Amino acid sequence: MVSFSEFLNYLAYLLPALIAGGIGYYFFKTYVDHQKEIQYLELRKENRSEVLPIRLQAFERLVLFLERISPGQLLARVKPVGDNKYDYENLLIASIEQEFEHNLVQQVYVSQKCWDAVKASKNSTISLIRRTSMSDKITNAQKLREVILTDLLEKSSPSDTGIAYVKTEIKKLF
């Protein structure tokens, strides 16, 4: 058996070795963690340079979408096929929905708030068309076009609000 004094003797030799080992482990772990962080930051920097052009293209597509569904642009591009105001209303809304579906994937590259602003602009434009079409004063498709365009002279379109929000999101990138 080992006597108590021999045990203390072993402990006297072992304790400095344990302390040195603990300090060595701490420094090694700190060094490895720091290297991982540097690699992570380099990877993010590399990804950012690759993703930034894609995000900018998504913003461009969304601005183009908002311009295309702006009532002034939409009415100039989509002509009525008949005289029925409800058919023209449905044609305008179908055109907006088609444009929206074509740009759905862009939501992957923008923030949720930005995507919500784009959707709100789209829904407000549809609501504007529907509200205007419900008026008893409007009797045909041509009159619907005229009333929507005159309303836009007095106030800004929902697309203008959406475009302004997209521009603020782009400014955050730089």
C-alpha positions, 0 to 999 in steps of 0.5 A: 500500500501507498502511504499518505506521504507518498500519495502527497508526493505523487500529487505534488508531481501530478498537480502541476502537470494537470494545471499545465494540461488544463491551460494547454487545453484552454489555449488550444480550444480558444485557438481552434474556435477562433480559426473556425470563426475566421473560416466562417467569416471568410465563407460568408464574405465569399457567399455575399459576393456571389449572392449580392448580384442575385439579390439585386436581380430579384429586387430589379424583377420586383420593381419591374413587376410593380411597374407592370401592375401599376394601373397606368402601365397596366391599362395601357398594356391590357386593352379591353376586348369588349365593352363589358366592364366586368370582363375587362376587370377580370382581364386586368386582375388575371394579368396582375395575377399572372405577373405575380405568379411569374415573380413568386420565386423572388421572395426567396431573395428579399426580406419578409417585410419587403415581400409583404409590401409587394403583395400589399401593392398587388392586392391594393391594385386589385382592390382599386380596380374592383372598387372602381368597377363596382361604381354605378357610374361606370357602364363600360370598359372604356369608362372603367379605364378613364375613371381609374386613370383620373383617380391616379392623377389625384393620388399615387398608385399602390405600386409607387408605395411598393417601389419606394419600399423596395428601394429602401431595402436595396439601400440597406445592402450598401 
